């Protein structure tokens, strides 16, 4: 699954948690966060092996985006901790 698709799904699930009338699937949020984390690891491995300067720049940008989204998702997941139980 592509990074953009993972981020989109994560945002949808986190947005549902903002409203108390929606059921929150913390398991689904955790699953998406784990997928983004795996994507980060994959990008780091690809970056370590890449020699082309422009491709390295592209991979660094993707890695930076994935890391930011993962941090943002974790922060929001902690805020939803009370609603998940």
N, C-alpha and C positions, 0 to 999 in steps of 0.2 A: 504494500500500500504506500502511496506517495506521501511525502511530508505534508503537502498542502491538504490532502484528504484527511490525514490524521488530525491536523490542527483544526480543520473545520468541524470534525466530529467532536473533538474535545470541547471546542467553544460552544457547540450546541448543548452538550451535556452539562457544562458548567452554567450556562444561561438558564437551563431548566431549574437548577438548584437555587437560583435567586428568588424564585417565587415559591411560596410555601405550599401552594395548591398542587404543584407538580410532584410526582414521585421522583425521588432522586435515586439513581442507580450508582452508588459509590463503587460497586464492583466494576461497572462499565468505565467509569472515570479512571479507576486504578489501572484497568486493562489498557486504556488509551495512553495513559502516562507511561506505562511500561513499554508500549510500542514506540513511543517517541524516544524513550531512553535507548532502546535497541537501535533505532535509526541514528541517534547521536554516536553510538559506538561504531556503527558501520561507517559513518562519515569520517570519523577520526581515523579508522583503519585505512580508508581510501585516501585520505589526506596524507597519511604517512608514506604511502606507496607512490603517490603522484609526483611526477617530475615537471610536468608542463606548468608554467607560471600562471597562465590564464585559468587553467582548470583548477589549480590550487586556490586561486582567489575565489572562484565560484564555490568550491567545496567549503572554504572558510565561511563564506556568507551563509550557506545553507546550515552549517554547523552552528553558527551564531544564532540564527533564527530558531532552530530546533531547541537550543539550550534556553533561549529566552522563553519560548512557549512552555517548555517543561517546568521552568521555575515558576512561571505565572500559574500554570495548572496546579502545581503542588501547593502554592499559596492559597489558591481558591479552594482546593480540596480540604485543606486544614480548616478553612472557615466553615465549610459544610459539615465538618465532623459531627456536630451536634444533631443535625438533621438526618444524618445517615444511620444513626443508631435506632 
